[in-house]
């Protein structure tokens, strides 16, 4: 829980933030219009605490041109090399990816990119599964409803990891030890439990409060969990593929510094507007730990199947 003094300090920090176009270590917020390699050249070695991004998947989205897989991987290798160069000794690098699909064959990008990180001496700390419920409906295979976040650090035991700010509610908070020297004492951490490595967080689709014109934007709460656990206040957070600016927003909302690059002018405009609203406190975001919408509990009439009996309908939701 954040007390009043912490909130006041953070609000004062936010009021002074200006959105800059080029990186400088004494700045708090930078959104660079141009290629990520051009931005990375502006950043000194080992100066970024958290690199977090979702690169293009090379599947022909409106903001990318689909190229041969090998050419795509060569480009990713160059970007990863630069990201490792700017990564602080105690920093973290989170690469969020999905699948490349070629003529019906699925290529998991986290697997093919893994050697690029290892060759720079990074260690994989977690392979986080981000589960969501909305997306393309497939007819020849199971619909994809997850993507992965590959969390790497340098080969050190001193990497930053703050678990308490991202704990989630316990399933049985009243559970007690039933034997041994702690018998009768509560067995759970009062701040909550470790969220684990499968995160069920809604993706940003048409009815999401954060939706913009960008087709594949991060939900703020997804990046907030990484920012809070892997950085401390005033640290730098870098997103080389900034898109709609979510990573920068998650950083400055929690007293960190944010920097990112984006080549599409339309998305630069969206990012600047969203960051500006975040600074002045008017940006609408889905809060962390907010329960997912349950259409059955909400009484949504669309949950009632026109083809099933009442008994079958009840089984549909209870199993």
N, C-alpha and C positions, 0 to 999 in steps of 0.2 A: 504494500500500500504506500502511495506517495503522499507525504504530509503537505500542509499548506505552504510551508517555507520552500519546499522543493518545487511546488507548482509555481509559486511567485518568482523564484529564480529562473525557472524555465521560460515563463512568460516574458520576463525582462530580456532574456537571451534572444527570444524569438523576435521581439520588437526591433532589435538592432540589426537583424539579418537583411542583407541586400543580395540580390541574385546577380552574380557576375558571369562573364562570358569566357574568362580564361582562369586557369588555376594559379593560385598563389597560396602559400602555406598559411598566411595570416587571414585568409578569407574563411567564410562559413558555408557558403552555398555557391556552387558553380554548375551551370548547364552549358556545355560547349556544343555549338552547332558545327558538326563535322565528324570525320571518322574517329573511331576510338583510338587508333594508333597515333593520330595527331595529338589527341589529348594526353595520352600516356607519355609522350615525349616531353610534356611540360611538367611531369610529376617526378620528384626526386626519388632515388632508391629508398626502399624500406620505409616509406612515409605513410602508407595506408594500412589502417588496422583491419578493415573488412572490405574485401572485394566480393560483391554479390551481383549476379546478373543472370539473365536468361537470353542466351544468344539466339539469333535466327536458327531455325531448325532445317533450313534448306528444303522446305516443302512447298514453296511457291506462294507464300502469303503476300499480301499487297505491298508490304514494305521490303520485300526481298526478291531477288532474281534467282531462280533455281539453277544450280550449276552441278557439274559432276561431283560425286561424293569426295573424291580425292582432292579436288581443288578446294572444296569447302573445308576439309580437314586441314589442309595446308594453311589456309587463312586463320583458322581457329588456333593452330599451333603458334603462329606469330603473336596473336593477341594474348594467349595464355602465357607465353614467354615474358611479355612485357608486364602482365599482371603479377607474375611471380617476382619480377624485378622490383616492383614498387611495394610489395607486401612486407609489412613490418615483421620483425623477428617473432613477435608473439601474436601475430595476426592470423586471420582466417580467410579462406577463399572458398566461396560457395557458388558452384556452377549448376544452375537449374536447367535441366534438359528434358526433352520428350523423345519421340522417335522420328527417324527419317524413314519415309516409306517410298520404296522404289518398285513400281510394277507389282504392287501387292505384298512385297516382302518387307518386313519390319526390321529396321536396324536401330537398336537401342544406343542413342548417342552417348549416354554416360559411359558405356562399355568401351566404345571405340575412342573416346577422348581420354580415358583413364591413363594410358601410357604417357600422354603429353604432360600430365601433372607429375607422375612418378619420376620421369626423366630429369625433373628439376629438384628431386629430393623431397617432394611433398608427401605427407602421409594422409591417407584417407581415414578420417575419424568417424564419419557416419555416412550412410547412404539413406537419406531421409525420403520416405515415400509421401508425396503430397497427393492425397485423394480428394476428388471432387465429383460432383454428380451430373454435371452438364457438359455437353460437347457433341461432336459429330456422331451420328447414329450409323453404325456400320451394318452391312448386310452380308458380308462374306467373312467376317471375323468378329470377335467380341469387341464391343465399343471400348475405346481407350478412356479410362477414368482415373488415371494417375500419371504423375510425372515425378522425376527424381531430383533431389538436391544433393549434390556431391560436396561434402564438407571436408576441405583439406587444410592442414596446417604445415608449418615447417617441422623438421624432426627435433622437437623440443618438448619438454614436459611443462614448460612455462607459458603455453598459449592461454589466452584469455578465454575463460568459460564461466559465466555467471548463471547458475541454474535458478536461483531463487526468483528473479524477476519474471521467469517464464513458466513457473510451475502452474499446473492446472488442478482443478478441484479433485479431491480424493473420491474414490468410489464408495468407500466405507470409512468416513472420517471418525466414526465412533468406535472403530475396532481397537481392541486392547490385546496386549500380550497375555497369553493364558498360562504360561509357565516360565520358570526361571527367575532370575533376580528382578526382572521388570514386570513380573506378573501383576496384572491389574492396571498398569500404566498404558496410556494411549500409544499405539504403535506407529501411527502416521505422523508425518511431518505436518505441523499446523499450517504451513504456508502452501501445502498442496503437494502433488506428486510430479515426478519427472514426466514430461509430455510424451516421451518415447520417440520412436523414429517413424511412426505413421501418423501423419497430420491430416485430419479431416477438416479442411477449410474451404468454404465456398469459393469457386472461381468467379471472375468478374464477367457476368453475362448481362443480358438486356435489362433485367429487373434489379441488378445490384446497384446500391447507392453510389458506388464509385465509378460507374460505367462512363467511358468517354468514347471517342471515335476510334481509339486504338483497339485493334482486334484481339490482342493478347496481353493485356496489362496485368501486372501483379496485383493481388489484393494487398492492401497496406498491412493487414494483420500478419500475413505470411512473412514479410520482411521485418516487421517489428520484432518478431520472435528471434530472428537472427541478430538484429541490431542489439537488442537488450542482452542477449546471452553471450555475444562475442566481442562486444566493444564496451568501453567506458565513456563517460561524458567527455566531450570535446575531441574525441577520436574522429578520424576521417573514415567515411564510407564511400566507396567508389562503385559505380555501375557503368561499365564501358558501353553497354547497350541500354541507355536510360529509358527509351520509349516514352511513356506518359509521366515519367518522373517519380514513380512510386518509391524507389529506393532512397532518393534524396528526401522525399517527404517523411519516410519512416525515420531517417536519420535526424532531421532537424526537429521532429516532434519530440525527440527524447534527448535533446541537448548535444547531439553529435553534429559533425560537419559532413555535408554531402556534396559529391561531385559526380557528374556523369556526362556522357557524350551521346549525341543522337544526330543522324544524318538527314532525317526527314523534317523539313521545315514545319509541316503541319503538327507533328508531334512535339517539336520544340515549343511551339505556341501553346499547346495543351499543357505541357510540363510546366512552363513558366506560369501559366494561369493557376494551375493546381498548387504549385509551390507558394505562389503569392497568397492564395487563400489559406494555405496551411499556416503561413507566417502570421496572418491577421486573425486566424482562428475561425474562419468561416467554411473551411473545407469539410464536406461530409464524408465520413469514413465509417466502415463497419468496425465496431469496437472489438478488441481482443476478448476472447472467451465468451462472446455472445453466443447463446445456443443457436444451432441451425434451425431454420424455419421448418416446422413440422406441419405439412398441409392437412393431415388427418386431425391433429389436435386443434388446429385453427378452424376446423369446420369447413374447409374448402370443398365446395360441391363437386369439383372436378376429380376428387378422389373416389367418387362413387362410380363404379363401372356400369355402363349400360348393358353389358353382356352377361353379368354374373348375378347369381341369386344372393340374398342377404347373407346366407351361411358362407358361401364362397367368398363374398366380399370381406367378411370378418376374418376368414382364414388368410386372405391376401395380406392383411396388416398384422396378424398375430402369429402366423406360421403354425 
